[in-house]
Amino acid sequence: MSSVSSPPNSEAAQAPRPQAISATAVLHHQRRMAAKGEVPWLHQEVAQRMAERLSLIKLQPKQILQWQGLLGGGAKALAEAYPQAEHCHVELTADARARSQALHKRGWWQALRGDAPVRVEAPEALKPGQAELVWANMGLHASPDLMQTLRSWHAALAVDGFVMFSCLGPDSFKELRAIYAQQSWGPSAPQWWDMHDIGDLMVEAGFADPVMDQERLNLTWADPESLLKDLRALGGNYAPQRFASCRGRSWRAALLAALEGLRDADGRLRLSLELVYGHAFKPTPKIRMSAETSLSLEQMRAMVRRSSP
């Protein structure tokens, strides 16, 4: 098991635009993780840190969409923060939806205990403007089309609703990236999006007042095998330029030996992690007035709500 500590601040590397992600690798890892059905330990930790930020938001959402909720690790924290809200898990693959539905199948004992029911939906089945909160923990960095994901969040939100998310930043596991470069093994991971670029894209997607923040942590392990096991549980390598074939035993032995160079003064293997947090609101649509203007019923209702005292 790894331990976590906070390192001193350092300058983040700029990620290229657009970020390159292998959709095939993402699908493979999502299916594997859905089959296990276990929330990665890091996702649980970040979900708790995200939940602490909910106190900054005055809005009390009645409808909550947990984007990739099966592996997001935020169900307990959200249920405690908003016990009266209706919860829906949005899963991107059929495997994840089936596993999530099995886990949230409501029995009589759950109803007696007062547990809130959880719906499971595919993104394409969502009704526009149905949620006041989209919660997306530790998933955005694995999106092959980040802009499309942001637009999906925006479409799912009601006016004045908000999105809250977290993801890996470009400095994550930079020591591992250096090892791969020294050994000419190709990239160990994609170049994750920089938080400033994500904020710009959120504005482009229609969000207002995006607030971006970052946090830097140090993760430590006692041995290389434990480190590799934990990294595999987090998803794997989504870089399109990764080594496409299976590696042999000699390569694994070389990797384990190289990881020994990560030991710090305490004798533990150390990797740095950059977490990116963000939240933003969906504003009232701006209507361009002309001699003849057409408004949807949703737009009219939003304008009435804004103008009411």
C-alpha positions in Angstrom: 0.0 0.0 0.0 1.2 3.4 -0.8 1.4 6.4 1.5 0.6 10.0 0.5 2.4 13.3 1.4 2.3 16.8 0.1 5.5 18.1 -1.6 6.7 21.6 -2.1 5.2 23.4 -5.1 7.0 23.1 -8.5 6.4 24.4 -11.9 4.0 22.3 -14.1 5.0 21.3 -17.6 2.8 22.6 -20.4 0.8 19.9 -22.1 0.3 20.0 -25.9 -3.1 20.8 -27.4 -4.8 18.6 -28.2 -3.9 15.8 -25.7 -3.4 12.5 -27.5 -5.2 9.5 -26.0 -5.7 6.1 -27.4 -9.4 5.3 -27.4 -8.7 1.6 -27.8 -6.4 1.6 -24.8 -9.0 3.5 -22.7 -11.8 1.1 -23.7 -9.6 -1.9 -22.8 -8.7 -0.6 -19.4 -12.3 0.5 -18.6 -13.6 -3.0 -19.4 -10.9 -4.5 -17.2 -11.6 -2.2 -14.3 -15.4 -2.6 -14.7 -14.9 -6.4 -14.5 -13.1 -6.0 -11.1 -15.6 -3.5 -9.9 -13.2 -2.1 -7.3 -12.8 1.7 -6.9 -9.1 2.5 -7.1 -7.7 3.7 -3.8 -6.5 6.9 -5.3 -10.0 7.7 -6.7 -11.4 7.2 -3.2 -8.9 9.6 -1.7 -9.4 12.3 -4.4 -13.2 11.9 -4.0 -12.9 12.8 -0.3 -10.8 15.9 -1.2 -13.3 16.9 -3.8 -16.2 16.5 -1.4 -14.5 19.0 1.0 -15.0 21.6 -1.7 -18.7 21.2 -1.9 -19.2 23.5 1.1 -18.1 26.4 -1.2 -21.2 25.9 -3.4 -24.5 27.2 -2.1 -26.7 25.4 -4.6 -28.4 22.3 -3.2 -28.8 20.0 -6.2 -31.9 17.7 -6.5 -30.6 15.7 -9.4 -26.9 14.5 -9.4 -25.1 12.8 -12.3 -22.0 10.9 -11.3 -20.0 10.7 -14.5 -18.4 7.2 -14.5 -19.6 6.7 -11.0 -18.7 3.0 -10.8 -15.0 3.9 -10.5 -15.3 7.5 -9.3 -15.5 6.7 -5.6 -17.8 9.6 -4.7 -21.1 7.8 -4.0 -20.8 7.9 -0.2 -19.6 11.5 0.1 -22.4 12.8 -2.3 -25.1 10.8 -0.4 -23.9 12.4 2.9 -23.7 15.9 1.4 -27.0 15.7 -0.4 -29.2 13.0 1.2 -32.4 14.2 -0.5 -31.0 14.3 -4.0 -31.7 11.8 -6.8 -28.5 10.1 -8.0 -27.7 8.8 -11.5 -24.5 7.0 -12.5 -23.5 7.7 -16.1 -21.4 4.9 -17.4 -19.7 5.1 -20.8 -19.5 1.3 -21.6 -22.1 -1.5 -21.5 -19.7 -3.4 -19.2 -19.6 -0.6 -16.6 -23.4 -0.1 -16.8 -24.1 -3.8 -16.2 -21.7 -3.9 -13.2 -23.1 -0.6 -11.8 -26.7 -1.8 -12.2 -25.9 -5.1 -10.3 -24.2 -3.2 -7.5 -27.1 -0.8 -7.1 -29.9 -3.2 -7.4 -32.3 -2.1 -4.7 -33.6 -4.7 -2.3 -36.2 -4.4 0.4 -33.5 -4.1 3.1 -32.1 -1.0 1.3 -35.5 0.6 1.1 -36.1 -0.2 4.8 -32.7 1.3 5.6 -33.6 4.5 3.6 -30.8 4.1 1.0 -31.4 6.5 -1.9 -32.0 4.6 -5.2 -29.4 5.0 -7.9 -30.2 5.0 -11.6 -27.7 3.9 -14.2 -27.7 5.6 -17.7 -25.7 5.8 -20.9 -24.6 9.3 -21.9 -26.7 9.3 -25.0 -29.9 8.4 -22.9 -29.6 11.6 -20.8 -32.3 14.2 -21.1 -30.9 17.8 -21.6 -30.9 20.0 -18.6 -31.9 17.4 -16.1 -29.2 17.8 -13.4 -28.1 20.5 -11.1 -24.7 18.8 -10.5 -22.4 16.8 -12.7 -19.7 15.1 -10.6 -16.8 13.6 -12.5 -14.0 12.2 -10.3 -10.7 11.1 -11.9 -12.0 10.4 -15.4 -11.4 13.4 -17.6 -7.7 12.6 -18.2 -8.8 9.4 -19.9 -11.2 11.1 -22.3 -10.2 10.6 -25.9 -12.3 13.7 -26.8 -12.2 16.1 -23.9 -14.2 18.8 -25.7 -17.0 16.4 -26.4 -17.0 15.3 -22.8 -17.3 19.0 -21.6 -20.2 19.6 -24.0 -22.0 16.5 -22.7 -21.7 17.8 -19.2 -23.0 21.2 -20.3 -25.9 19.7 -22.1 -26.9 17.5 -19.1 -26.9 20.4 -16.7 -29.8 22.7 -16.0 -29.2 26.5 -16.1 -27.4 27.5 -13.0 -26.3 23.9 -12.4 -22.6 23.2 -11.9 -20.0 20.6 -12.7 -17.2 19.5 -10.3 -14.4 17.3 -11.5 -10.9 16.1 -10.9 -8.2 14.6 -13.1 -4.5 14.0 -13.4 -2.3 16.9 -14.3 0.8 17.0 -16.6 3.3 16.5 -13.8 1.8 13.2 -12.7 4.4 10.4 -12.5 7.0 12.5 -14.2 9.8 10.4 -12.6 8.4 7.3 -14.4 8.3 9.3 -17.6 12.0 10.1 -17.2 12.9 6.4 -16.7 11.1 5.4 -19.9 12.8 8.2 -21.8 16.3 7.2 -20.5 15.6 3.6 -21.5 14.1 4.5 -24.9 10.9 2.6 -24.0 8.5 5.2 -25.4 6.1 7.3 -23.3 4.9 5.9 -20.0 1.7 8.0 -20.2 0.1 10.7 -22.3 0.9 14.3 -21.8 -2.1 15.2 -19.6 -4.0 18.4 -20.2 -2.8 21.5 -18.3 -5.4 23.0 -16.0 -5.3 26.4 -17.8 -6.1 24.7 -21.2 -9.0 22.8 -19.5 -10.4 26.1 -18.2 -10.2 27.7 -21.6 -12.0 24.7 -23.2 -14.7 24.9 -20.5 -15.5 28.5 -21.5 -15.6 27.4 -25.2 -18.0 24.6 -24.2 -20.4 27.2 -22.7 -19.5 27.1 -19.0 -19.2 30.3 -17.0 -16.7 31.3 -14.2 -14.5 28.1 -14.3 -12.3 27.9 -11.2 -9.3 25.7 -11.7 -6.9 24.5 -8.9 -4.1 22.0 -8.5 -2.7 19.9 -5.7 0.7 18.2 -5.6 1.2 14.9 -3.7 4.0 12.4 -3.2 3.1 8.8 -3.4 5.5 6.2 -1.9 5.8 2.4 -2.0 7.9 -0.1 -0.2 8.8 -2.1 -3.3 8.5 -2.0 -7.2 5.9 -4.8 -7.4 3.5 -2.9 -5.2 4.1 0.3 -7.2 3.3 -1.5 -10.5 0.2 -3.2 -9.0 -1.2 0.2 -7.9 -0.5 1.9 -11.2 -2.2 -0.9 -13.1 -5.3 -0.5 -10.8 -5.4 3.2 -11.9 -5.9 2.3 -15.5 -2.6 1.9 -17.4 -0.9 3.7 -20.3 -3.3 5.5 -22.7 -0.5 7.0 -24.9 -0.9 6.2 -28.6 2.9 5.9 -29.0 3.1 3.3 -26.2 4.7 -0.1 -26.9 1.9 -2.0 -28.7 3.0 -5.6 -28.0 3.4 -7.6 -24.9 6.7 -7.0 -23.1 8.9 -10.0 -22.1 10.3 -11.1 -18.8 13.6 -9.4 -19.4 11.9 -6.0 -19.9 10.0 -6.5 -16.7 13.2 -7.3 -14.8 14.8 -4.2 -16.3 11.8 -2.1 -15.3 11.9 -3.4 -11.7 15.6 -2.6 -11.5 15.1 0.9 -12.9 12.3 1.6 -10.4 14.8 1.0 -7.6 16.3 4.3 -8.6 13.2 6.1 -7.2 14.1 5.4 -3.6 14.2 8.5 -1.4 16.1 9.2 1.8 13.6 7.1 3.7 14.2 4.1 1.5 10.8 4.2 -0.2 10.0 4.5 -3.9 8.6 7.9 -4.6 6.4 9.2 -7.5 4.9 12.7 -7.7 1.3 13.3 -8.6 -0.4 16.4 -9.8 -4.2 16.6 -9.3 -6.3 19.1 -11.2 -9.7 20.2 -9.7 -12.3 22.4 -11.5 -15.8 23.6 -11.2 -18.0 25.9 -13.3 -21.6 26.9 -13.8 -24.0 26.7 -16.7 -25.1 30.2 -17.3 -28.4 31.4 -18.8 -28.1 31.3 -22.6 -27.5 34.7 -24.2 -30.3 35.5 -26.6 -29.5 37.8 -29.5 -32.5 40.0 -30.0 -33.6 40.8 -33.6 -36.9 41.8 -35.3 -38.0 38.2 -34.9 -36.5 36.0 -32.1 -37.3 32.4 -31.4 -36.9 31.0 -27.9 -37.2 27.4 -26.7 -39.5 26.7 -23.7 -36.4 25.9 -21.6 -34.8 29.2 -22.5 -38.0 31.1 -21.6 -38.3 29.4 -18.2 -34.6 30.1 -17.5 -35.1 33.8 -18.2 -38.3 33.9 -16.0 -36.4 32.3 -13.1 -33.6 34.8 -13.4 -35.9 37.8 -13.5 -38.0 36.6 -10.5 -37.2 38.2 -7.1 
